[in-house]
Amino acid sequence: MGELARWSLKVSRDTDVALRTLLATRGGRKGDLSRFVEEAVNREVLRQTVVDIRARNAGVDDDEIARLVNEELGATRTAFWTDPLR
């Protein structure tokens, strides 16, 4: 996970109880609250990134996007399969 940062968060009592109850029903252990928050934040960052990219590419033709994706996938596959460290 790398270097950790400490956050101080405030949430409503209802949110706290709901989340702690959910974690407890799944056999929650120490660190589960932090993992849950980190995963939720990562999902939201990814979702917002996708929304931003879709908005930025709204005027681009679908075929052009598919061509660009396929081009990049081909380059990535070539680099991956010819990497001497693999």
N, CA, C and O atoms as a Maestro MAE file, in Angstrom:
{
 s_m_m2io_version
 :::
 2.0.0
}

f_m_ct {
 s_m_title
 :::
 protein
 m_atom[344] {
  # First column is atom index #
  i_m_mmod_type
  r_m_x_coord
  r_m_y_coord
  r_m_z_coord
  i_m_residue_number
  s_m_chain_name
  s_m_pdb_residue_name
  s_m_pdb_atom_name
  i_m_atomic_number
  :::
  1 25 0.819 -1.183 0.000 1 A "MET " " N  " 7
  2 3 0.000 0.000 0.000 1 A "MET " " CA " 6
  3 2 0.868 1.255 0.000 1 A "MET " " C  " 6
  4 15 0.372 2.331 -0.335 1 A "MET " " O  " 8
  5 25 2.119 1.156 0.356 2 A "GLY " " N  " 7
  6 3 2.986 2.318 0.340 2 A "GLY " " CA " 6
  7 2 2.826 3.176 1.583 2 A "GLY " " C  " 6
  8 15 2.322 2.720 2.609 2 A "GLY " " O  " 8
  9 25 3.260 4.413 1.477 3 A "GLU " " N  " 7
  10 3 3.192 5.342 2.600 3 A "GLU " " CA " 6
  11 2 1.745 5.705 2.897 3 A "GLU " " C  " 6
  12 15 0.946 5.932 1.988 3 A "GLU " " O  " 8
  13 25 1.425 5.756 4.168 4 A "LEU " " N  " 7
  14 3 0.046 6.034 4.578 4 A "LEU " " CA " 6
  15 2 -0.118 7.484 4.989 4 A "LEU " " C  " 6
  16 15 0.818 8.108 5.488 4 A "LEU " " O  " 8
  17 25 -1.312 8.014 4.777 5 A "ALA " " N  " 7
  18 3 -1.687 9.343 5.248 5 A "ALA " " CA " 6
  19 2 -2.802 9.165 6.270 5 A "ALA " " C  " 6
  20 15 -3.644 8.278 6.132 5 A "ALA " " O  " 8
  21 25 -2.805 9.994 7.276 6 A "ARG " " N  " 7
  22 3 -3.849 9.913 8.295 6 A "ARG " " CA " 6
  23 2 -4.899 10.975 7.989 6 A "ARG " " C  " 6
  24 15 -4.574 12.148 7.802 6 A "ARG " " O  " 8
  25 25 -6.162 10.551 7.940 7 A "TRP " " N  " 7
  26 3 -7.273 11.460 7.698 7 A "TRP " " CA " 6
  27 2 -8.100 11.582 8.975 7 A "TRP " " C  " 6
  28 15 -8.159 10.667 9.796 7 A "TRP " " O  " 8
  29 25 -8.719 12.713 9.107 8 A "SER " " N  " 7
  30 3 -9.673 12.916 10.181 8 A "SER " " CA " 6
  31 2 -10.994 13.241 9.491 8 A "SER " " C  " 6
  32 15 -11.128 14.286 8.853 8 A "SER " " O  " 8
  33 25 -11.973 12.338 9.622 9 A "LEU " " N  " 7
  34 3 -13.240 12.485 8.908 9 A "LEU " " CA " 6
  35 2 -14.386 12.669 9.882 9 A "LEU " " C  " 6
  36 15 -14.355 12.177 11.010 9 A "LEU " " O  " 8
  37 25 -15.397 13.388 9.421 10 A "LYS " " N  " 7
  38 3 -16.630 13.511 10.183 10 A "LYS " " CA " 6
  39 2 -17.766 13.041 9.291 10 A "LYS " " C  " 6
  40 15 -17.913 13.501 8.159 10 A "LYS " " O  " 8
  41 25 -18.565 12.124 9.810 11 A "VAL " " N  " 7
  42 3 -19.745 11.626 9.104 11 A "VAL " " CA " 6
  43 2 -20.910 11.625 10.096 11 A "VAL " " C  " 6
  44 15 -20.714 11.702 11.309 11 A "VAL " " O  " 8
  45 25 -22.117 11.536 9.556 12 A "SER " " N  " 7
  46 3 -23.284 11.496 10.438 12 A "SER " " CA " 6
  47 2 -23.274 10.201 11.259 12 A "SER " " C  " 6
  48 15 -22.673 9.202 10.866 12 A "SER " " O  " 8
  49 25 -23.951 10.248 12.401 13 A "ARG " " N  " 7
  50 3 -24.050 9.067 13.267 13 A "ARG " " CA " 6
  51 2 -24.711 7.916 12.498 13 A "ARG " " C  " 6
  52 15 -24.302 6.764 12.639 13 A "ARG " " O  " 8
  53 25 -25.736 8.224 11.681 14 A "ASP " " N  " 7
  54 3 -26.417 7.183 10.898 14 A "ASP " " CA " 6
  55 2 -25.450 6.493 9.934 14 A "ASP " " C  " 6
  56 15 -25.468 5.269 9.802 14 A "ASP " " O  " 8
  57 25 -24.610 7.278 9.266 15 A "THR " " N  " 7
  58 3 -23.637 6.704 8.335 15 A "THR " " CA " 6
  59 2 -22.642 5.835 9.094 15 A "THR " " C  " 6
  60 15 -22.294 4.744 8.641 15 A "THR " " O  " 8
  61 25 -22.186 6.313 10.244 16 A "ASP " " N  " 7
  62 3 -21.234 5.561 11.055 16 A "ASP " " CA " 6
  63 2 -21.817 4.212 11.473 16 A "ASP " " C  " 6
  64 15 -21.173 3.172 11.329 16 A "ASP " " O  " 8
  65 25 -23.035 4.244 11.987 17 A "VAL " " N  " 7
  66 3 -23.681 3.011 12.444 17 A "VAL " " CA " 6
  67 2 -23.909 2.060 11.271 17 A "VAL " " C  " 6
  68 15 -23.654 0.861 11.382 17 A "VAL " " O  " 8
  69 25 -24.384 2.590 10.156 18 A "ALA " " N  " 7
  70 3 -24.660 1.744 8.990 18 A "ALA " " CA " 6
  71 2 -23.394 1.058 8.497 18 A "ALA " " C  " 6
  72 15 -23.404 -0.141 8.218 18 A "ALA " " O  " 8
  73 25 -22.312 1.806 8.390 19 A "LEU " " N  " 7
  74 3 -21.070 1.220 7.887 19 A "LEU " " CA " 6
  75 2 -20.478 0.235 8.880 19 A "LEU " " C  " 6
  76 15 -20.063 -0.858 8.493 19 A "LEU " " O  " 8
  77 25 -20.433 0.603 10.144 20 A "ARG " " N  " 7
  78 3 -19.877 -0.322 11.143 20 A "ARG " " CA " 6
  79 2 -20.717 -1.593 11.253 20 A "ARG " " C  " 6
  80 15 -20.173 -2.675 11.473 20 A "ARG " " O  " 8
  81 25 -22.034 -1.474 11.103 21 A "THR " " N  " 7
  82 3 -22.899 -2.650 11.110 21 A "THR " " CA " 6
  83 2 -22.597 -3.537 9.902 21 A "THR " " C  " 6
  84 15 -22.484 -4.756 10.029 21 A "THR " " O  " 8
  85 25 -22.468 -2.913 8.736 22 A "LEU " " N  " 7
  86 3 -22.128 -3.671 7.526 22 A "LEU " " CA " 6
  87 2 -20.802 -4.414 7.706 22 A "LEU " " C  " 6
  88 15 -20.710 -5.607 7.415 22 A "LEU " " O  " 8
  89 25 -19.793 -3.716 8.179 23 A "LEU " " N  " 7
  90 3 -18.482 -4.345 8.363 23 A "LEU " " CA " 6
  91 2 -18.546 -5.469 9.397 23 A "LEU " " C  " 6
  92 15 -17.907 -6.507 9.227 23 A "LEU " " O  " 8
  93 25 -19.317 -5.263 10.468 24 A "ALA " " N  " 7
  94 3 -19.442 -6.287 11.510 24 A "ALA " " CA " 6
  95 2 -20.127 -7.544 10.976 24 A "ALA " " C  " 6
  96 15 -19.750 -8.659 11.336 24 A "ALA " " O  " 8
  97 25 -21.137 -7.362 10.113 25 A "THR " " N  " 7
  98 3 -21.833 -8.534 9.570 25 A "THR " " CA " 6
  99 2 -20.943 -9.332 8.626 25 A "THR " " C  " 6
  100 15 -21.221 -10.493 8.328 25 A "THR " " O  " 8
  101 25 -19.877 -8.702 8.164 26 A "ARG " " N  " 7
  102 3 -18.927 -9.387 7.277 26 A "ARG " " CA " 6
  103 2 -17.669 -9.822 8.019 26 A "ARG " " C  " 6
  104 15 -16.632 -10.083 7.410 26 A "ARG " " O  " 8
  105 25 -17.775 -9.895 9.330 27 A "GLY " " N  " 7
  106 3 -16.637 -10.340 10.127 27 A "GLY " " CA " 6
  107 2 -15.533 -9.303 10.201 27 A "GLY " " C  " 6
  108 15 -14.349 -9.638 10.161 27 A "GLY " " O  " 8
  109 25 -15.921 -8.054 10.308 28 A "GLY " " N  " 7
  110 3 -14.973 -6.945 10.292 28 A "GLY " " CA " 6
  111 2 -13.824 -7.097 11.269 28 A "GLY " " C  " 6
  112 15 -13.984 -7.579 12.391 28 A "GLY " " O  " 8
  113 25 -12.658 -6.668 10.803 29 A "ARG " " N  " 7
  114 3 -11.445 -6.707 11.623 29 A "ARG " " CA " 6
  115 2 -10.805 -5.328 11.609 29 A "ARG " " C  " 6
  116 15 -11.249 -4.425 10.900 29 A "ARG " " O  " 8
  117 25 -9.768 -5.186 12.394 30 A "LYS " " N  " 7
  118 3 -9.030 -3.926 12.457 30 A "LYS " " CA " 6
  119 2 -8.545 -3.548 11.057 30 A "LYS " " C  " 6
  120 15 -7.989 -4.380 10.340 30 A "LYS " " O  " 8
  121 25 -8.756 -2.301 10.680 31 A "GLY " " N  " 7
  122 3 -8.312 -1.822 9.381 31 A "GLY " " CA " 6
  123 2 -9.377 -1.883 8.304 31 A "GLY " " C  " 6
  124 15 -9.202 -1.303 7.232 31 A "GLY " " O  " 8
  125 25 -10.488 -2.579 8.568 32 A "ASP " " N  " 7
  126 3 -11.538 -2.705 7.548 32 A "ASP " " CA " 6
  127 2 -12.197 -1.362 7.223 32 A "ASP " " C  " 6
  128 15 -12.559 -1.114 6.073 32 A "ASP " " O  " 8
  129 25 -12.352 -0.507 8.215 33 A "LEU " " N  " 7
  130 3 -12.951 0.804 7.975 33 A "LEU " " CA " 6
  131 2 -12.064 1.615 7.036 33 A "LEU " " C  " 6
  132 15 -12.559 2.239 6.097 33 A "LEU " " O  " 8
  133 25 -10.773 1.610 7.283 34 A "SER " " N  " 7
  134 3 -9.836 2.332 6.409 34 A "SER " " CA " 6
  135 2 -9.842 1.759 5.003 34 A "SER " " C  " 6
  136 15 -9.845 2.511 4.029 34 A "SER " " O  " 8
  137 25 -9.842 0.443 4.884 35 A "ARG " " N  " 7
  138 3 -9.879 -0.204 3.557 35 A "ARG " " CA " 6
  139 2 -11.160 0.159 2.814 35 A "ARG " " C  " 6
  140 15 -11.135 0.440 1.616 35 A "ARG " " O  " 8
  141 25 -12.287 0.150 3.538 36 A "PHE " " N  " 7
  142 3 -13.566 0.481 2.915 36 A "PHE " " CA " 6
  143 2 -13.539 1.905 2.366 36 A "PHE " " C  " 6
  144 15 -13.947 2.141 1.229 36 A "PHE " " O  " 8
  145 25 -13.060 2.852 3.171 37 A "VAL " " N  " 7
  146 3 -13.000 4.251 2.746 37 A "VAL " " CA " 6
  147 2 -12.064 4.391 1.553 37 A "VAL " " C  " 6
  148 15 -12.403 5.066 0.581 37 A "VAL " " O  " 8
  149 25 -10.894 3.765 1.612 38 A "GLU " " N  " 7
  150 3 -9.948 3.878 0.504 38 A "GLU " " CA " 6
  151 2 -10.525 3.310 -0.791 38 A "GLU " " C  " 6
  152 15 -10.382 3.918 -1.852 38 A "GLU " " O  " 8
  153 25 -11.173 2.155 -0.713 39 A "GLU " " N  " 7
  154 3 -11.771 1.562 -1.913 39 A "GLU " " CA " 6
  155 2 -12.893 2.443 -2.457 39 A "GLU " " C  " 6
  156 15 -13.018 2.609 -3.670 39 A "GLU " " O  " 8
  157 25 -13.706 3.006 -1.572 40 A "ALA " " N  " 7
  158 3 -14.796 3.880 -2.002 40 A "ALA " " CA " 6
  159 2 -14.253 5.140 -2.679 40 A "ALA " " C  " 6
  160 15 -14.785 5.582 -3.698 40 A "ALA " " O  " 8
  161 25 -13.209 5.705 -2.117 41 A "VAL " " N  " 7
  162 3 -12.600 6.898 -2.712 41 A "VAL " " CA " 6
  163 2 -12.017 6.555 -4.074 41 A "VAL " " C  " 6
  164 15 -12.207 7.303 -5.033 41 A "VAL " " O  " 8
  165 25 -11.313 5.439 -4.173 42 A "ASN " " N  " 7
  166 3 -10.738 5.041 -5.460 42 A "ASN " " CA " 6
  167 2 -11.811 4.818 -6.517 42 A "ASN " " C  " 6
  168 15 -11.628 5.206 -7.671 42 A "ASN " " O  " 8
  169 25 -12.930 4.196 -6.140 43 A "ARG " " N  " 7
  170 3 -14.032 3.996 -7.087 43 A "ARG " " CA " 6
  171 2 -14.588 5.328 -7.567 43 A "ARG " " C  " 6
  172 15 -14.857 5.501 -8.756 43 A "ARG " " O  " 8
  173 25 -14.762 6.274 -6.639 44 A "GLU " " N  " 7
  174 3 -15.330 7.574 -7.009 44 A "GLU " " CA " 6
  175 2 -14.358 8.367 -7.875 44 A "GLU " " C  " 6
  176 15 -14.782 9.038 -8.816 44 A "GLU " " O  " 8
  177 25 -13.077 8.302 -7.578 45 A "VAL " " N  " 7
  178 3 -12.081 8.987 -8.419 45 A "VAL " " CA " 6
  179 2 -12.121 8.409 -9.825 45 A "VAL " " C  " 6
  180 15 -12.094 9.162 -10.798 45 A "VAL " " O  " 8
  181 25 -12.184 7.086 -9.952 46 A "LEU " " N  " 7
  182 3 -12.270 6.448 -11.267 46 A "LEU " " CA " 6
  183 2 -13.556 6.863 -11.975 46 A "LEU " " C  " 6
  184 15 -13.531 7.180 -13.164 46 A "LEU " " O  " 8
  185 25 -14.682 6.864 -11.256 47 A "ARG " " N  " 7
  186 3 -15.965 7.254 -11.858 47 A "ARG " " CA " 6
  187 2 -15.907 8.684 -12.381 47 A "ARG " " C  " 6
  188 15 -16.355 8.961 -13.494 47 A "ARG " " O  " 8
  189 25 -15.361 9.585 -11.584 48 A "GLN " " N  " 7
  190 3 -15.260 10.982 -12.009 48 A "GLN " " CA " 6
  191 2 -14.314 11.134 -13.197 48 A "GLN " " C  " 6
  192 15 -14.553 11.958 -14.080 48 A "GLN " " O  " 8
  193 25 -13.247 10.347 -13.220 49 A "THR " " N  " 7
  194 3 -12.314 10.386 -14.349 49 A "THR " " CA " 6
  195 2 -13.015 9.944 -15.625 49 A "THR " " C  " 6
  196 15 -12.837 10.556 -16.678 49 A "THR " " O  " 8
  197 25 -13.812 8.886 -15.534 50 A "VAL " " N  " 7
  198 3 -14.567 8.400 -16.697 50 A "VAL " " CA " 6
  199 2 -15.558 9.457 -17.168 50 A "VAL " " C  " 6
  200 15 -15.687 9.694 -18.369 50 A "VAL " " O  " 8
  201 25 -16.260 10.094 -16.232 51 A "VAL " " N  " 7
  202 3 -17.213 11.154 -16.593 51 A "VAL " " CA " 6
  203 2 -16.485 12.277 -17.327 51 A "VAL " " C  " 6
  204 15 -16.965 12.767 -18.349 51 A "VAL " " O  " 8
  205 25 -15.325 12.685 -16.807 52 A "ASP " " N  " 7
  206 3 -14.549 13.758 -17.434 52 A "ASP " " CA " 6
  207 2 -14.081 13.367 -18.836 52 A "ASP " " C  " 6
  208 15 -14.164 14.171 -19.764 52 A "ASP " " O  " 8
  209 25 -13.597 12.149 -18.990 53 A "ILE " " N  " 7
  210 3 -13.117 11.691 -20.299 53 A "ILE " " CA " 6
  211 2 -14.275 11.606 -21.294 53 A "ILE " " C  " 6
  212 15 -14.132 12.001 -22.452 53 A "ILE " " O  " 8
  213 25 -15.413 11.094 -20.846 54 A "ARG " " N  " 7
  214 3 -16.581 11.024 -21.736 54 A "ARG " " CA " 6
  215 2 -17.009 12.409 -22.191 54 A "ARG " " C  " 6
  216 15 -17.339 12.607 -23.360 54 A "ARG " " O  " 8
  217 25 -17.005 13.373 -21.270 55 A "ALA " " N  " 7
  218 3 -17.386 14.744 -21.630 55 A "ALA " " CA " 6
  219 2 -16.380 15.334 -22.609 55 A "ALA " " C  " 6
  220 15 -16.766 15.999 -23.571 55 A "ALA " " O  " 8
  221 25 -15.107 15.097 -22.374 56 A "ARG " " N  " 7
  222 3 -14.057 15.629 -23.246 56 A "ARG " " CA " 6
  223 2 -14.147 15.031 -24.653 56 A "ARG " " C  " 6
  224 15 -13.819 15.701 -25.632 56 A "ARG " " O  " 8
  225 25 -14.585 13.788 -24.755 57 A "ASN " " N  " 7
  226 3 -14.641 13.103 -26.046 57 A "ASN " " CA " 6
  227 2 -16.047 13.031 -26.633 57 A "ASN " " C  " 6
  228 15 -16.290 12.261 -27.562 57 A "ASN " " O  " 8
  229 25 -16.961 13.816 -26.109 58 A "ALA " " N  " 7
  230 3 -18.357 13.761 -26.550 58 A "ALA " " CA " 6
  231 2 -18.506 14.013 -28.046 58 A "ALA " " C  " 6
  232 15 -19.387 13.434 -28.681 58 A "ALA " " O  " 8
  233 25 -17.667 14.858 -28.614 59 A "GLY " " N  " 7
  234 3 -17.781 15.186 -30.027 59 A "GLY " " CA " 6
  235 2 -16.963 14.301 -30.950 59 A "GLY " " C  " 6
  236 15 -16.966 14.501 -32.164 59 A "GLY " " O  " 8
  237 25 -16.265 13.327 -30.391 60 A "VAL " " N  " 7
  238 3 -15.410 12.460 -31.205 60 A "VAL " " CA " 6
  239 2 -16.230 11.271 -31.707 60 A "VAL " " C  " 6
  240 15 -17.005 10.678 -30.957 60 A "VAL " " O  " 8
  241 25 -16.053 10.940 -32.960 61 A "ASP " " N  " 7
  242 3 -16.755 9.827 -33.592 61 A "ASP " " CA " 6
  243 2 -16.403 8.506 -32.902 61 A "ASP " " C  " 6
  244 15 -15.243 8.273 -32.563 61 A "ASP " " O  " 8
  245 25 -17.401 7.645 -32.695 62 A "ASP " " N  " 7
  246 3 -17.186 6.350 -32.040 62 A "ASP " " CA " 6
  247 2 -16.151 5.503 -32.774 62 A "ASP " " C  " 6
  248 15 -15.339 4.831 -32.138 62 A "ASP " " O  " 8
  249 25 -16.173 5.530 -34.087 63 A "ASP " " N  " 7
  250 3 -15.206 4.748 -34.857 63 A "ASP " " CA " 6
  251 2 -13.782 5.239 -34.632 63 A "ASP " " C  " 6
  252 15 -12.844 4.443 -34.586 63 A "ASP " " O  " 8
  253 25 -13.625 6.556 -34.490 64 A "GLU " " N  " 7
  254 3 -12.300 7.124 -34.224 64 A "GLU " " CA " 6
  255 2 -11.791 6.702 -32.849 64 A "GLU " " C  " 6
  256 15 -10.614 6.382 -32.683 64 A "GLU " " O  " 8
  257 25 -12.678 6.704 -31.878 65 A "ILE " " N  " 7
  258 3 -12.294 6.257 -30.527 65 A "ILE " " CA " 6
  259 2 -11.895 4.786 -30.563 65 A "ILE " " C  " 6
  260 15 -10.880 4.409 -29.976 65 A "ILE " " O  " 8
  261 25 -12.671 3.959 -31.236 66 A "ALA " " N  " 7
  262 3 -12.349 2.536 -31.344 66 A "ALA " " CA " 6
  263 2 -11.004 2.336 -32.030 66 A "ALA " " C  " 6
  264 15 -10.219 1.481 -31.619 66 A "ALA " " O  " 8
  265 25 -10.732 3.117 -33.072 67 A "ARG " " N  " 7
  266 3 -9.451 3.007 -33.779 67 A "ARG " " CA " 6
  267 2 -8.295 3.366 -32.852 67 A "ARG " " C  " 6
  268 15 -7.277 2.674 -32.830 67 A "ARG " " O  " 8
  269 25 -8.448 4.445 -32.087 68 A "LEU " " N  " 7
  270 3 -7.394 4.871 -31.168 68 A "LEU " " CA " 6
  271 2 -7.153 3.837 -30.064 68 A "LEU " " C  " 6
  272 15 -6.008 3.548 -29.715 68 A "LEU " " O  " 8
  273 25 -8.229 3.290 -29.524 69 A "VAL " " N  " 7
  274 3 -8.112 2.272 -28.482 69 A "VAL " " CA " 6
  275 2 -7.400 1.040 -29.027 69 A "VAL " " C  " 6
  276 15 -6.488 0.515 -28.389 69 A "VAL " " O  " 8
  277 25 -7.811 0.582 -30.194 70 A "ASN " " N  " 7
  278 3 -7.177 -0.591 -30.792 70 A "ASN " " CA " 6
  279 2 -5.708 -0.350 -31.096 70 A "ASN " " C  " 6
  280 15 -4.879 -1.244 -30.927 70 A "ASN " " O  " 8
  281 25 -5.387 0.850 -31.543 71 A "GLU " " N  " 7
  282 3 -3.997 1.209 -31.827 71 A "GLU " " CA " 6
  283 2 -3.153 1.138 -30.548 71 A "GLU " " C  " 6
  284 15 -2.057 0.577 -30.549 71 A "GLU " " O  " 8
  285 25 -3.670 1.706 -29.473 72 A "GLU " " N  " 7
  286 3 -2.937 1.694 -28.201 72 A "GLU " " CA " 6
  287 2 -2.846 0.293 -27.615 72 A "GLU " " C  " 6
  288 15 -1.816 -0.081 -27.056 72 A "GLU " " O  " 8
  289 25 -3.916 -0.482 -27.740 73 A "LEU " " N  " 7
  290 3 -3.872 -1.869 -27.252 73 A "LEU " " CA " 6
  291 2 -2.827 -2.678 -28.012 73 A "LEU " " C  " 6
  292 15 -2.090 -3.468 -27.423 73 A "LEU " " O  " 8
  293 25 -2.772 -2.475 -29.309 74 A "GLY " " N  " 7
  294 3 -1.762 -3.174 -30.108 74 A "GLY " " CA " 6
  295 2 -0.356 -2.821 -29.671 74 A "GLY " " C  " 6
  296 15 0.497 -3.700 -29.550 74 A "GLY " " O  " 8
  297 25 -0.104 -1.541 -29.432 75 A "ALA " " N  " 7
  298 3 1.224 -1.111 -28.990 75 A "ALA " " CA " 6
  299 2 1.548 -1.691 -27.615 75 A "ALA " " C  " 6
  300 15 2.681 -2.100 -27.360 75 A "ALA " " O  " 8
  301 25 0.560 -1.725 -26.738 76 A "THR " " N  " 7
  302 3 0.772 -2.268 -25.395 76 A "THR " " CA " 6
  303 2 1.037 -3.766 -25.453 76 A "THR " " C  " 6
  304 15 1.925 -4.266 -24.763 76 A "THR " " O  " 8
  305 25 0.278 -4.484 -26.269 77 A "ARG " " N  " 7
  306 3 0.500 -5.927 -26.414 77 A "ARG " " CA " 6
  307 2 1.900 -6.211 -26.944 77 A "ARG " " C  " 6
  308 15 2.591 -7.107 -26.459 77 A "ARG " " O  " 8
  309 25 2.305 -5.439 -27.942 78 A "THR " " N  " 7
  310 3 3.631 -5.630 -28.521 78 A "THR " " CA " 6
  311 2 4.701 -5.402 -27.456 78 A "THR " " C  " 6
  312 15 5.628 -6.202 -27.323 78 A "THR " " O  " 8
  313 25 4.574 -4.316 -26.703 79 A "ALA " " N  " 7
  314 3 5.557 -4.021 -25.651 79 A "ALA " " CA " 6
  315 2 5.543 -5.093 -24.573 79 A "ALA " " C  " 6
  316 15 6.602 -5.487 -24.083 79 A "ALA " " O  " 8
  317 25 4.381 -5.565 -24.201 80 A "PHE " " N  " 7
  318 3 4.274 -6.574 -23.153 80 A "PHE " " CA " 6
  319 2 4.897 -7.897 -23.570 80 A "PHE " " C  " 6
  320 15 5.670 -8.489 -22.817 80 A "PHE " " O  " 8
  321 25 4.564 -8.357 -24.756 81 A "TRP " " N  " 7
  322 3 5.016 -9.670 -25.183 81 A "TRP " " CA " 6
  323 2 6.469 -9.682 -25.663 81 A "TRP " " C  " 6
  324 15 7.061 -10.754 -25.782 81 A "TRP " " O  " 8
  325 25 7.046 -8.532 -25.935 82 A "THR " " N  " 7
  326 3 8.447 -8.513 -26.360 82 A "THR " " CA " 6
  327 2 9.375 -8.035 -25.245 82 A "THR " " C  " 6
  328 15 10.582 -7.920 -25.458 82 A "THR " " O  " 8
  329 25 8.831 -7.755 -24.061 83 A "ASP " " N  " 7
  330 3 9.634 -7.304 -22.929 83 A "ASP " " CA " 6
  331 2 10.539 -8.453 -22.484 83 A "ASP " " C  " 6
  332 15 10.030 -9.502 -22.090 83 A "ASP " " O  " 8
  333 25 11.877 -8.289 -22.535 84 A "PRO " " N  " 7
  334 3 12.776 -9.382 -22.195 84 A "PRO " " CA " 6
  335 2 12.732 -9.775 -20.715 84 A "PRO " " C  " 6
  336 15 13.229 -10.843 -20.358 84 A "PRO " " O  " 8
  337 25 12.154 -8.949 -19.856 85 A "LEU " " N  " 7
  338 3 12.083 -9.278 -18.430 85 A "LEU " " CA " 6
  339 2 10.918 -10.203 -18.101 85 A "LEU " " C  " 6
  340 15 10.806 -10.663 -16.965 85 A "LEU " " O  " 8
  341 25 10.072 -10.478 -19.043 86 A "ARG " " N  " 7
  342 3 8.902 -11.331 -18.786 86 A "ARG " " CA " 6
  343 2 9.207 -12.757 -19.111 86 A "ARG " " C  " 6
  344 15 8.345 -13.623 -18.959 86 A "ARG " " O  " 8
  :::
 }
 m_bond[343] {
  # First column is bond index #
  i_m_from
  i_m_to
  i_m_order
  :::
  1 1 2 1
  2 2 3 1
  3 3 4 2
  4 3 5 1
  5 5 6 1
  6 6 7 1
  7 7 8 2
  8 7 9 1
  9 9 10 1
  10 10 11 1
  11 11 12 2
  12 11 13 1
  13 13 14 1
  14 14 15 1
  15 15 16 2
  16 15 17 1
  17 17 18 1
  18 18 19 1
  19 19 20 2
  20 19 21 1
  21 21 22 1
  22 22 23 1
  23 23 24 2
  24 23 25 1
  25 25 26 1
  26 26 27 1
  27 27 28 2
  28 27 29 1
  29 29 30 1
  30 30 31 1
  31 31 32 2
  32 31 33 1
  33 33 34 1
  34 34 35 1
  35 35 36 2
  36 35 37 1
  37 37 38 1
  38 38 39 1
  39 39 40 2
  40 39 41 1
  41 41 42 1
  42 42 43 1
  43 43 44 2
  44 43 45 1
  45 45 46 1
  46 46 47 1
  47 47 48 2
  48 47 49 1
  49 49 50 1
  50 50 51 1
  51 51 52 2
  52 51 53 1
  53 53 54 1
  54 54 55 1
  55 55 56 2
  56 55 57 1
  57 57 58 1
  58 58 59 1
  59 59 60 2
  60 59 61 1
  61 61 62 1
  62 62 63 1
  63 63 64 2
  64 63 65 1
  65 65 66 1
  66 66 67 1
  67 67 68 2
  68 67 69 1
  69 69 70 1
  70 70 71 1
  71 71 72 2
  72 71 73 1
  73 73 74 1
  74 74 75 1
  75 75 76 2
  76 75 77 1
  77 77 78 1
  78 78 79 1
  79 79 80 2
  80 79 81 1
  81 81 82 1
  82 82 83 1
  83 83 84 2
  84 83 85 1
  85 85 86 1
  86 86 87 1
  87 87 88 2
  88 87 89 1
  89 89 90 1
  90 90 91 1
  91 91 92 2
  92 91 93 1
  93 93 94 1
  94 94 95 1
  95 95 96 2
  96 95 97 1
  97 97 98 1
  98 98 99 1
  99 99 100 2
  100 99 101 1
  101 101 102 1
  102 102 103 1
  103 103 104 2
  104 103 105 1
  105 105 106 1
  106 106 107 1
  107 107 108 2
  108 107 109 1
  109 109 110 1
  110 110 111 1
  111 111 112 2
  112 111 113 1
  113 113 114 1
  114 114 115 1
  115 115 116 2
  116 115 117 1
  117 117 118 1
  118 118 119 1
  119 119 120 2
  120 119 121 1
  121 121 122 1
  122 122 123 1
  123 123 124 2
  124 123 125 1
  125 125 126 1
  126 126 127 1
  127 127 128 2
  128 127 129 1
  129 129 130 1
  130 130 131 1
  131 131 132 2
  132 131 133 1
  133 133 134 1
  134 134 135 1
  135 135 136 2
  136 135 137 1
  137 137 138 1
  138 138 139 1
  139 139 140 2
  140 139 141 1
  141 141 142 1
  142 142 143 1
  143 143 144 2
  144 143 145 1
  145 145 146 1
  146 146 147 1
  147 147 148 2
  148 147 149 1
  149 149 150 1
  150 150 151 1
  151 151 152 2
  152 151 153 1
  153 153 154 1
  154 154 155 1
  155 155 156 2
  156 155 157 1
  157 157 158 1
  158 158 159 1
  159 159 160 2
  160 159 161 1
  161 161 162 1
  162 162 163 1
  163 163 164 2
  164 163 165 1
  165 165 166 1
  166 166 167 1
  167 167 168 2
  168 167 169 1
  169 169 170 1
  170 170 171 1
  171 171 172 2
  172 171 173 1
  173 173 174 1
  174 174 175 1
  175 175 176 2
  176 175 177 1
  177 177 178 1
  178 178 179 1
  179 179 180 2
  180 179 181 1
  181 181 182 1
  182 182 183 1
  183 183 184 2
  184 183 185 1
  185 185 186 1
  186 186 187 1
  187 187 188 2
  188 187 189 1
  189 189 190 1
  190 190 191 1
  191 191 192 2
  192 191 193 1
  193 193 194 1
  194 194 195 1
  195 195 196 2
  196 195 197 1
  197 197 198 1
  198 198 199 1
  199 199 200 2
  200 199 201 1
  201 201 202 1
  202 202 203 1
  203 203 204 2
  204 203 205 1
  205 205 206 1
  206 206 207 1
  207 207 208 2
  208 207 209 1
  209 209 210 1
  210 210 211 1
  211 211 212 2
  212 211 213 1
  213 213 214 1
  214 214 215 1
  215 215 216 2
  216 215 217 1
  217 217 218 1
  218 218 219 1
  219 219 220 2
  220 219 221 1
  221 221 222 1
  222 222 223 1
  223 223 224 2
  224 223 225 1
  225 225 226 1
  226 226 227 1
  227 227 228 2
  228 227 229 1
  229 229 230 1
  230 230 231 1
  231 231 232 2
  232 231 233 1
  233 233 234 1
  234 234 235 1
  235 235 236 2
  236 235 237 1
  237 237 238 1
  238 238 239 1
  239 239 240 2
  240 239 241 1
  241 241 242 1
  242 242 243 1
  243 243 244 2
  244 243 245 1
  245 245 246 1
  246 246 247 1
  247 247 248 2
  248 247 249 1
  249 249 250 1
  250 250 251 1
  251 251 252 2
  252 251 253 1
  253 253 254 1
  254 254 255 1
  255 255 256 2
  256 255 257 1
  257 257 258 1
  258 258 259 1
  259 259 260 2
  260 259 261 1
  261 261 262 1
  262 262 263 1
  263 263 264 2
  264 263 265 1
  265 265 266 1
  266 266 267 1
  267 267 268 2
  268 267 269 1
  269 269 270 1
  270 270 271 1
  271 271 272 2
  272 271 273 1
  273 273 274 1
  274 274 275 1
  275 275 276 2
  276 275 277 1
  277 277 278 1
  278 278 279 1
  279 279 280 2
  280 279 281 1
  281 281 282 1
  282 282 283 1
  283 283 284 2
  284 283 285 1
  285 285 286 1
  286 286 287 1
  287 287 288 2
  288 287 289 1
  289 289 290 1
  290 290 291 1
  291 291 292 2
  292 291 293 1
  293 293 294 1
  294 294 295 1
  295 295 296 2
  296 295 297 1
  297 297 298 1
  298 298 299 1
  299 299 300 2
  300 299 301 1
  301 301 302 1
  302 302 303 1
  303 303 304 2
  304 303 305 1
  305 305 306 1
  306 306 307 1
  307 307 308 2
  308 307 309 1
  309 309 310 1
  310 310 311 1
  311 311 312 2
  312 311 313 1
  313 313 314 1
  314 314 315 1
  315 315 316 2
  316 315 317 1
  317 317 318 1
  318 318 319 1
  319 319 320 2
  320 319 321 1
  321 321 322 1
  322 322 323 1
  323 323 324 2
  324 323 325 1
  325 325 326 1
  326 326 327 1
  327 327 328 2
  328 327 329 1
  329 329 330 1
  330 330 331 1
  331 331 332 2
  332 331 333 1
  333 333 334 1
  334 334 335 1
  335 335 336 2
  336 335 337 1
  337 337 338 1
  338 338 339 1
  339 339 340 2
  340 339 341 1
  341 341 342 1
  342 342 343 1
  343 343 344 2
  :::
 }
}
